[in-house]
């Protein structure tokens, strides 16, 4: 007696293909749910006076955090996962003064706290611009990469070199952060 396999239904390849498509879609959804490389976008709702003393740039609103990876409290963003992050700091500057002669430089930078309550500057995320009273339209930006541990916090700092009467544009400063690996 010879072995004779059972006949294969004509629609089997279609059934297998449908099963594979559904399984791949399930895996894709599962990976998306575990992929925390989503951005965090944080925005100011008010303005911050910019003086010759360093100040934390106020950011009070989480505009986007689709992966629920970040925590915002008192203008400080805490990351949920360790890894390399790209940070983008933006601060349009508004002149408040009435005289046109005062001028100076405005600096912006990122600081990190590794859980010791000691803030240190992230040296490669710094920016500066020239500011002059009555010359609206300037701004200061910085961007770069930083490696952060889970639970580590960052904040934006701003300062000017002289005493130009300026502040951040109301509700315009932002910190955008994106986990790129880890």
C-alpha positions in Angstrom: 0.0 0.0 0.0 1.3 3.4 -0.9 0.7 6.6 1.1 -1.5 9.1 -0.6 -1.8 12.5 1.0 -5.2 14.0 1.5 -6.3 16.5 -1.1 -5.4 20.1 -0.4 -8.4 22.4 -0.4 -8.3 24.9 -3.3 -8.5 27.9 -0.9 -5.8 26.7 1.5 -3.2 29.1 0.1 -5.6 32.0 0.5 -6.4 30.9 4.1 -2.7 30.7 4.9 -2.0 34.0 3.3 -4.8 35.6 5.3 -3.6 34.1 8.5 0.0 35.4 7.9 -1.3 38.9 7.1 -3.3 38.9 10.4 -0.4 37.6 12.4 2.0 40.2 10.9 -0.5 42.9 11.7 -0.8 41.7 15.3 3.0 41.7 15.7 3.2 45.2 14.1 0.6 46.5 16.6 2.5 44.9 19.5 5.8 46.4 18.4 4.2 49.8 18.1 2.8 49.6 21.6 6.3 48.8 22.9 8.2 51.3 20.8 8.7 54.3 23.1 10.7 56.4 20.6 7.8 58.8 20.3 8.4 62.5 20.8 7.8 64.7 23.7 6.7 68.3 22.9 6.5 70.8 25.7 5.4 74.4 25.4 5.4 77.5 27.5 2.1 79.1 28.3 3.6 82.4 29.5 6.9 84.2 29.2 10.1 84.3 31.2 12.1 87.5 31.9 15.6 87.1 30.5 18.2 88.8 32.8 21.9 88.4 33.3 21.2 85.7 35.9 20.5 82.3 34.6 16.8 81.3 34.8 14.8 78.1 34.0 12.7 78.8 30.9 9.1 78.1 31.9 7.4 75.2 30.0 4.1 74.3 31.5 2.2 72.3 28.9 2.8 68.8 27.4 1.6 69.4 23.8 2.4 65.8 22.7 3.6 62.7 24.5 2.0 59.9 22.5 4.2 57.2 24.0 3.6 58.4 27.6 7.4 58.5 28.0 7.9 61.8 29.8 6.8 63.6 32.9 6.5 67.4 33.1 6.6 69.2 36.5 7.8 72.7 37.3 9.4 73.2 33.9 11.4 70.0 34.3 11.0 67.0 31.9 11.8 63.6 33.3 12.4 60.7 30.8 11.0 57.3 31.4 13.5 55.2 29.5 17.3 55.2 29.3 18.8 56.0 25.9 20.1 58.6 23.5 17.8 61.5 23.0 17.7 64.4 20.5 16.7 67.6 22.3 15.6 70.8 20.5 15.3 74.0 22.5 13.5 77.0 21.0 12.9 80.5 22.4 11.6 83.4 20.4 12.7 86.6 22.2 10.4 89.7 22.7 11.9 93.1 23.4 10.1 94.9 26.2 12.2 98.1 26.2 11.6 101.5 24.9 15.2 102.5 24.2 17.1 101.1 21.2 20.6 101.3 22.3 20.8 98.4 24.8 22.2 95.2 23.2 23.8 92.0 24.2 23.9 88.2 23.7 21.2 85.8 24.8 22.2 82.2 25.7 20.1 79.1 25.9 21.3 75.6 27.1 20.0 72.3 28.4 20.8 71.1 31.9 20.4 67.6 33.3 19.9 66.2 36.8 21.1 62.7 37.3 19.0 62.3 40.5 21.4 64.1 42.8 19.6 67.5 42.7 22.8 68.9 41.1 22.1 70.4 37.7 24.9 70.3 35.1 25.0 71.8 31.6 24.9 69.5 28.6 27.9 71.0 26.8 26.9 70.2 23.3 23.3 71.6 23.5 23.9 75.4 23.7 22.9 78.3 21.6 23.3 82.1 21.5 22.0 85.1 19.6 22.5 88.8 19.6 19.6 90.8 21.1 18.9 94.5 20.9 15.9 96.4 22.3 13.4 97.5 19.7 14.6 94.9 17.2 11.8 92.4 17.6 12.0 89.1 15.8 15.1 87.5 17.3 15.2 84.2 18.9 17.6 81.7 20.3 17.7 77.9 19.6 19.9 74.9 20.4 19.8 71.2 19.5 21.9 68.2 20.1 22.2 64.7 21.4 22.4 63.6 25.0 22.5 60.1 26.7 20.0 60.0 29.6 19.2 57.3 32.2 15.7 56.3 33.1 14.3 58.8 35.6 16.8 61.5 34.6 15.5 65.1 34.3 16.3 68.0 31.9 15.4 71.6 31.8 16.0 74.6 29.6 18.1 77.5 30.9 18.3 81.0 29.5 20.5 84.1 30.3 21.7 87.3 28.7 25.1 89.0 28.8 24.0 92.5 29.7 20.7 94.1 30.8 18.6 94.3 27.6 14.9 94.6 28.5 13.8 91.3 27.0 11.7 88.2 27.7 10.6 85.0 26.0 7.7 85.5 23.6 4.5 84.6 25.5 3.5 80.9 24.9 6.2 80.4 22.3 9.2 78.7 24.0 9.4 74.9 23.5 11.4 71.9 24.3 11.1 69.0 21.9 12.7 65.7 22.9 12.9 62.4 21.0 14.4 59.1 22.1 16.4 57.8 19.2 18.0 54.7 20.7 18.5 52.7 23.8 
